[in-house]
Amino acid sequence: MTNILLVTSSPRGAESLSSRFANEIAEGLKARLSATVITRNLAVNPPPHIGRAYIDGRVAAAEARTPDQVEAVGLAQTMVDEVKAADIIVLGSGMINFGLPSPLKAWFDHITWPGVTFGYSEAGPHGLLTGKKVYLVTAAGGIFSQGEWAAFDFQTGYLRHLLGFIGLTDVEVIRVEGTVFGPEAAQAAIAATEAQLHAVLEKAA
Ligand SMILES: Cc1cc2nc3c(=O)[nH]c(=O)nc-3n(C[C@H](O)[C@H](O)[C@H](O)COP(=O)(O)O)c2cc1C
């Protein structure tokens, strides 16, 4: 059985394009691969910012943790377990002020865990979550895949880096961008993403 983890993070609810396309990919893969889908909507259920209890708790011996640390580490462990259990991760992110939505950043802060999802060796850090496929949907109002604004895309490249750092290096990026230049441009952008999405699903089948 193939397990899919669908993570969405846009605060824009039903208007969200990253959530819409991430959902479409997860549903398309589910039908093609007879997979199960676990959904984590980080906008509806945002993880807390990481704090002292998590930072200290994750390096403390389990039996020495305070109740606050047990709770904080347990929450992170739940998120890590979901990622570990997944064969495929579908991630939706809509650009907020040139970066990713803050709940998604908080999610990465919980799952990027030394000794658990990445390790260090003499050769440097290495990711431990290997052998998984990631479909990354990034939405943005402007155009960042090329042109003069490409240097200000602190979303797609950063997400790729965060994923790669914990071993998730097999990443297929699906962009929906250029939606702020009027209704016609938005329609064209959405149609382009639809076409890309169909190609991605055909390849996956
Ligand atoms: C609070 C806020 C900040 C945004 N910041 C940017 C930005 O910095 N650059 C940009 O190109 N678009 C920006 N946008 C537009 C969104 O990236 C665009 O609507 C995208 O589709 C959002 O993803 P979503 O559809 O999944 O919600 C912003 C939108 C909101 C609501």
The ligand as an ORCA input file, in Angstrom:
! r2SCAN-3c Opt
* xyz 0 1
  C      -0.564     38.192      2.933
  C      -0.170     37.906      1.511
  C       1.133     38.154      1.111
  C       1.517     37.889     -0.209
  N       2.807     38.129     -0.575
  C       3.161     37.925     -1.867
  C       4.491     38.199     -2.286
  O       5.357     38.581     -1.516
  N       4.798     38.004     -3.597
  C       3.872     37.550     -4.494
  O       4.211     37.375     -5.666
  N       2.612     37.260     -4.123
  C       2.236     37.441     -2.829
  N       0.962     37.168     -2.432
  C       0.040     36.548     -3.410
  C       0.021     35.056     -3.174
  O       1.324     34.504     -3.247
  C      -0.888     34.380     -4.195
  O      -2.211     34.795     -3.951
  C      -0.773     32.863     -4.105
  O      -1.712     32.294     -4.974
  C      -1.013     32.420     -2.664
  O      -1.029     31.014     -2.591
  P      -2.424     30.284     -2.346
  O      -3.255     30.548     -3.595
  O      -2.098     28.862     -2.179
  O      -3.055     30.896     -1.146
  C       0.562     37.393     -1.141
  C      -0.742     37.124     -0.706
  C      -1.094     37.373      0.609
  C      -2.512     37.062      1.035
*
